[in-house]
Amino acid sequence: MSQLRFLVPTGRPAALALLGVAVLGLSACGGKERPKADLAASQVTTIGVNSYLWRASLDSLSFMPLLQADSAGGVIITDWYANPQNPNERMKVTVSILDRDLRADALRVAASRQVSQGGTWVDAPVQAATVQKLEEIILTRARDLRRGAIEG
């Protein structure tokens, strides 16, 4: 913020009046303090769950077809998705947002995996690192969204 310089008149009443106007004008600017983050902004009443986690989850899963998205209950379920580079394997993801606060334990991701064997889809194990990585991606995106909302 640029600094303001004032020329103060020599008379005491005029100087006090000018000082009063300057203080009132600067008080509206907030000085050098940054606006404090509204903690209630992380709590959302319109959709029932944390909006940053919700948007981050939808963004992170946007490449997969959605089967269900319940913003009141905080549940997102994708349909089966097969990577075009590996069509013999497909994944399905369920994201549950458990709280209105932006916290790591407010997010739960579950995944199912199937592989094609003889033209039939057979359940296969999902690596724990896959679910953990997806949770990290969603949480990082949610934090970025929140940071952008506070700074913006």
C-alpha positions as CSV (number, residue, x, y, z in Angstrom):
1,M,0.0,0.0,0.0
2,S,1.4,3.4,-0.9
3,Q,2.1,5.8,1.9
4,L,0.1,9.0,2.1
5,R,1.8,12.2,3.0
6,F,-0.1,15.1,4.4
7,L,0.8,18.8,4.7
8,V,-0.4,19.9,8.1
9,P,-1.5,23.5,8.4
10,T,0.2,25.6,11.0
11,G,-3.0,26.3,13.1
12,R,-3.7,23.8,15.8
13,P,-7.5,23.4,15.2
14,A,-7.0,23.0,11.4
15,A,-4.2,20.4,12.1
16,L,-6.5,18.4,14.5
17,A,-9.3,18.5,12.0
18,L,-7.0,17.3,9.2
19,L,-5.7,14.6,11.4
20,G,-9.2,13.4,12.3
21,V,-10.1,13.2,8.6
22,A,-6.9,11.3,7.9
23,V,-7.5,8.8,10.7
24,L,-11.1,8.2,9.6
25,G,-10.1,7.8,6.0
26,L,-7.3,5.3,6.8
27,S,-9.4,3.3,9.3
28,A,-11.6,2.2,6.4
29,C,-8.5,0.9,4.6
30,G,-7.5,-1.3,7.4
31,G,-4.0,-0.1,7.5
32,K,-1.3,-2.7,6.9
33,E,-3.4,-5.5,8.4
34,R,-4.6,-8.2,6.0
35,P,-8.2,-9.1,6.3
36,K,-8.7,-12.0,8.7
37,A,-10.0,-15.2,7.2
38,D,-13.7,-15.8,7.9
39,L,-13.6,-19.2,9.7
40,A,-17.3,-19.7,8.9
41,A,-16.3,-19.6,5.2
42,S,-15.0,-23.2,5.5
43,Q,-18.4,-24.2,6.9
44,V,-21.1,-24.4,4.3
45,T,-24.8,-24.3,5.0
46,T,-26.1,-24.5,1.5
47,I,-24.8,-27.9,0.5
48,G,-24.3,-29.5,3.9
49,V,-20.6,-30.3,3.7
50,N,-17.3,-28.4,3.3
51,S,-17.5,-26.6,-0.1
52,Y,-13.8,-26.8,-0.7
53,L,-13.6,-30.5,-0.2
54,W,-16.8,-30.9,-2.3
55,R,-15.4,-28.9,-5.2
56,A,-12.0,-30.4,-4.9
57,S,-13.5,-33.9,-5.1
58,L,-15.5,-33.1,-8.1
59,D,-12.5,-31.5,-9.8
60,S,-10.2,-34.4,-9.0
61,L,-12.7,-37.0,-10.3
62,S,-13.9,-35.0,-13.3
63,F,-12.3,-37.4,-15.8
64,M,-14.5,-40.2,-14.5
65,P,-18.2,-40.6,-15.2
66,L,-20.4,-39.7,-12.2
67,L,-23.0,-42.1,-11.0
68,Q,-24.2,-40.1,-8.0
69,A,-23.3,-36.8,-6.3
70,D,-25.2,-36.0,-3.1
71,S,-24.1,-32.6,-1.8
72,A,-26.4,-32.8,1.2
73,G,-24.9,-36.1,2.3
74,G,-21.4,-35.4,1.0
75,V,-21.2,-38.5,-1.2
76,I,-19.8,-38.8,-4.7
77,I,-19.8,-42.1,-6.5
78,T,-18.3,-42.6,-9.9
79,D,-19.2,-45.1,-12.5
80,W,-16.6,-47.6,-13.7
81,Y,-13.7,-45.9,-15.6
82,A,-11.2,-47.6,-17.8
83,N,-8.1,-45.8,-18.8
84,P,-7.9,-45.9,-22.6
85,Q,-4.2,-47.0,-22.3
86,N,-5.2,-50.0,-20.2
87,P,-8.8,-51.1,-21.2
88,N,-8.5,-54.4,-19.4
89,E,-8.7,-52.7,-16.0
90,R,-11.3,-50.4,-14.6
91,M,-11.8,-48.4,-11.4
92,K,-14.8,-47.1,-9.4
93,V,-14.4,-44.5,-6.6
94,T,-16.6,-43.4,-3.7
95,V,-15.7,-40.1,-1.9
96,S,-17.4,-39.3,1.4
97,I,-17.1,-35.9,3.0
98,L,-17.7,-36.4,6.7
99,D,-17.5,-32.9,8.2
100,R,-18.1,-29.2,7.4
101,D,-14.5,-28.4,8.4
102,L,-11.6,-28.6,6.0
103,R,-9.6,-31.3,7.7
104,A,-7.9,-34.5,6.5
105,D,-10.1,-36.7,8.6
106,A,-13.2,-35.2,7.0
107,L,-12.5,-37.0,3.8
108,R,-12.8,-40.7,3.1
109,V,-12.0,-42.3,-0.3
110,A,-12.8,-45.9,-1.3
111,A,-12.0,-47.5,-4.6
112,S,-12.9,-50.7,-6.3
113,R,-10.9,-52.2,-9.1
114,Q,-11.7,-54.9,-11.7
115,V,-9.7,-56.6,-14.3
116,S,-11.0,-58.3,-17.5
117,Q,-10.5,-62.1,-17.6
118,G,-11.9,-63.9,-20.5
119,G,-14.4,-61.2,-21.3
120,T,-15.7,-61.1,-17.6
121,W,-14.9,-58.4,-15.1
122,V,-13.3,-59.9,-11.9
123,D,-12.7,-58.0,-8.7
124,A,-9.1,-57.2,-8.0
125,P,-7.3,-55.6,-5.0
126,V,-6.7,-51.9,-5.0
127,Q,-3.3,-50.7,-3.8
128,A,-3.5,-48.7,-0.6
129,A,-1.2,-46.1,-2.2
130,T,-3.8,-45.4,-4.9
131,V,-6.5,-44.4,-2.4
132,Q,-4.0,-42.4,-0.3
133,K,-2.7,-40.6,-3.4
134,L,-6.3,-39.6,-4.4
135,E,-7.0,-38.3,-0.9
136,E,-3.8,-36.2,-1.1
137,I,-4.8,-34.8,-4.5
138,I,-8.3,-33.8,-3.2
139,L,-7.0,-32.3,0.0
140,T,-4.3,-30.3,-1.8
141,R,-6.9,-29.0,-4.3
142,A,-9.3,-28.1,-1.4
143,R,-6.5,-26.1,0.4
144,D,-5.7,-24.3,-2.9
145,L,-9.3,-23.4,-3.4
146,R,-9.6,-22.1,0.2
147,R,-6.3,-20.2,-0.1
148,G,-7.6,-18.6,-3.4
149,A,-10.9,-17.6,-1.7
150,I,-9.1,-16.0,1.2
151,E,-6.5,-14.1,-0.9
152,G,-8.9,-13.2,-3.7
